Structures are given as structure tokens and as C-alpha cells.
Amino acid sequence: MKIALLGYGKMGKVIESIALNRGHEVTLKIDKHSRDYDIKSVDVAINFSTPDSAVDNIREALENNIPVISGTTGWLSELETIETLCEEKKGAFIYASNFSLGVNIFFELNKNLAKMMQTLSDYKVDLEEIHHTQKQDAPSGTAITLAEGVLENSNYKAWELAPSKEFNNLEITAIRKDDVPGTHSVNYNSNIDSISLTHTAHNRNGFGLGAVVAAEWIIGKTGIYTMNDVLNIK
């Protein structure tokens, strides 16, 4: 499989290493200075570029019938436009806020816990995410996905960055520390006890592996998919 890396920062280098170890080729490495490259020469594109480059990178690939795996967050106001383009071109596209296989299991555990806690009004829910200081968006896309899983299965109407101005909003605390790949917690607190779900990434390898697995899976397919499709999570 010939891969284009759209974005060649830390995550791009991790994905390259994993892809090579799994027998693939990385034949294009695109950064903000790249010009006049031939995206048609690859089988799949994996996008971990900056938020301001993501839409153009994804559009270029889809317009040339190259399936796209995208893990960049912070550009989702344009997601509907990209999905429409994918449908028009009969292309293939997966966006995930986090490609870690463990995190995608964590997403499902989060939804199930929210359903179980829905009628227990004594518990106040909040989320916390911790990332490295180079991360440009806050809260993280993973935290937003977790928040959406709670909102779907609770009486909360919206999420809000801490400190929350509305008592009934789901509060997300975003913390930035050096060299933290990503830690996410969903906390249920009452006067009696507390329940927490936490996922801690020890390095970036899990994100890279999930992206490469998704790229392997999407070859030969058309449509818009999620990591639940890749992992066969119903």
C-alpha cells in the first residue's frame, strides 16, 4: 500500500514508522511548504496536518479519488462540506478525533456509563483532558467526542470549557503540560461517592497504529465511515 502523509510532524513520523513496519510504503510526505506533488500516485492519504491546512489537504485527495483517513481536529466546522464532497466523488473518508483502538473502546464505555447514570440526578458530570503544550485546539477532539457521548445519553444540553457559565452545561477542563500524549477522564461526582473513567496514552504509537489499520481497512471501499466500522463495534 502506497501512503501519502498529509502533515509530517510528530504524528506523521510515528505513522511512517508503523506503516513501514507493517510492509507499506510512504511515497509522499506533504507539509505546508510542499508544492506540485502528485497525490494520484498513492493508494491512500493519512491526514494529520495542522487545522488550517486540513480542509485543503483532504479536498485535494478526495477530488483525485484517493481515500482519506483524517485525525486532525480543530476544523470540524467544514466537516459537512468534506462529507458532501466525498459523496459527490464517490470517495472514501474516515474522520476520527482519536484513532487509538483503546480510545475507541473507551468511547463506547463512556456512552454505556452515561446511559446507566442518566436517571441518577445526584451525580454531576465533568470531563478533563490533559495534552502536550504543542496541541493547538482546546478542548481536544477526543474530549468533544466524549462530551457528545454524554450529551446523547443525559439531560445536559451542551458542553462548555471550564469554568462553566451555565450550571446545566457539561464542563470540560483542558490542561496543557509538557510531553503528555493524552489523558482523558469522565467523572461522576455526588456527595456520597465518585465514579471515573480514564484513558491514558503512554505514547503516540496507539494513535498511529489505529490510523494505519484504518487505512488498510478503507482500501477498495466507498463511503463515509467511522472507527466503529473499522473495529466492527455495533
Residue pairs with C-beta under 8 A, 6 or more apart in sequence:
1 19
1 24
1 25
1 43
1 44
1 215
1 216
1 219
2 24
2 25
2 27
2 41
2 42
2 43
2 44
3 15
3 19
3 24
3 25
3 26
3 27
3 28
3 42
3 43
3 44
3 45
3 46
3 215
4 26
4 27
4 28
4 29
4 30
4 39
4 42
4 44
4 45
4 46
4 61
4 66
5 12
5 15
5 16
5 26
5 28
5 29
5 30
5 45
5 46
5 48
6 30
6 45
6 46
6 47
6 48
6 49
6 53
6 54
6 57
6 58
6 61
7 30
7 31
7 47
7 48
7 49
7 50
7 53
7 57
7 72
8 16
8 29
8 30
8 31
9 31
9 48
10 134
10 204
11 48
11 71
11 204
11 207
11 208
12 29
12 48
14 204
14 205
14 207
14 208
15 46
15 48
15 208
15 211
15 212
16 26
16 29
17 208
18 205
18 208
18 209
18 212
19 25
19 26
19 212
19 215
20 26
22 212
22 216
24 212
27 41
27 42
28 37
28 38
28 39
28 41
28 42
30 37
30 49
30 57
31 49
32 49
32 50
32 53
39 45
39 60
39 61
39 64
39 66
40 64
40 65
40 66
42 66
43 66
43 67
43 219
44 66
44 67
44 68
44 69
44 215
44 218
44 219
45 57
45 58
45 61
45 66
45 67
45 68
45 69
46 68
46 69
46 70
46 71
46 211
46 212
46 215
47 54
47 57
47 58
47 61
47 68
47 69
47 70
47 71
47 72
48 70
48 71
48 72
48 211
49 57
49 72
50 72
50 136
51 72
51 73
51 74
51 75
51 136
51 137
52 75
54 70
54 72
54 74
54 75
55 75
55 78
55 81
55 82
58 68
58 70
58 82
58 93
59 82
59 85
61 67
61 68
62 68
62 82
62 85
62 86
62 89
62 91
62 93
63 85
63 89
65 89
65 91
66 91
67 91
67 92
67 93
67 215
67 218
67 219
67 221
68 86
68 91
68 92
68 93
68 94
69 94
69 99
69 211
69 214
69 215
69 218
70 93
70 94
70 95
70 96
71 95
71 96
71 97
71 98
71 99
71 207
71 211
73 97
73 137
73 140
73 141
73 142
73 144
74 136
74 137
74 141
76 141
79 95
82 93
82 95
83 93
83 224
85 91
86 92
86 93
86 223
86 224
87 224
90 222
91 222
92 218
92 221
92 222
92 223
92 224
92 225
93 223
93 224
93 225
94 214
94 218
94 224
94 225
94 226
94 227
94 229
94 230
95 226
96 104
96 210
96 214
96 226
96 227
97 140
97 141
97 142
97 144
97 145
98 104
98 141
98 142
98 145
98 182
98 207
98 210
99 206
99 207
99 208
99 209
99 210
99 211
99 213
99 214
99 227
100 199
100 201
100 206
100 207
100 209
100 210
101 206
101 209
101 210
101 213
101 231
102 199
102 206
103 142
103 184
103 199
103 201
103 206
103 210
104 210
104 227
104 228
104 231
104 233
105 231
105 233
106 146
106 184
106 197
106 199
107 145
107 146
107 149
108 228
108 233
109 197
110 146
110 149
110 150
110 186
110 197
111 149
111 152
111 153
113 186
113 188
113 195
113 197
114 125
114 149
114 150
114 152
114 153
114 154
115 153
117 123
117 125
117 154
117 188
117 195
118 153
118 154
118 155
120 190
121 155
122 190
122 191
122 192
123 188
123 189
123 190
123 195
124 188
124 189
124 190
125 150
125 154
125 156
125 170
125 186
125 187
125 188
125 189
126 162
126 170
126 171
126 172
126 173
126 187
126 189
127 139
127 143
127 146
127 147
127 150
127 159
127 170
127 171
127 172
127 173
127 184
127 185
127 186
127 187
128 172
128 173
128 175
128 183
128 184
128 185
128 187
129 139
129 140
129 142
129 143
129 172
129 173
129 174
129 175
129 182
129 183
129 184
129 185
130 175
130 176
130 177
130 180
130 182
130 183
130 184
131 140
131 174
131 175
131 176
131 177
131 180
131 181
131 182
131 183
132 176
132 177
132 178
132 179
132 180
132 181
133 176
133 177
133 178
135 176
138 161
138 174
138 176
139 147
139 159
139 161
139 172
139 174
140 174
140 182
140 184
142 182
142 184
143 172
143 174
143 184
144 159
144 172
146 184
146 186
147 159
147 170
147 172
148 159
150 156
150 159
150 170
150 186
151 157
151 158
151 159
151 170
154 170
155 168
156 168
156 169
156 170
157 168
157 169
158 166
158 169
158 170
159 169
159 170
159 171
159 172
160 166
160 169
160 170
160 171
160 172
161 171
161 172
161 173
161 174
162 171
162 172
162 173
162 174
163 171
164 171
181 201
181 202
181 203
181 204
181 207
182 199
182 200
182 201
182 207
183 198
183 199
183 200
183 201
184 198
184 199
185 196
185 197
185 198
186 196
186 197
186 198
187 194
187 195
187 196
188 194
188 195
188 196
201 207
210 227
213 230
214 227
214 230
217 229
217 230
218 225
218 230
227 233
228 234
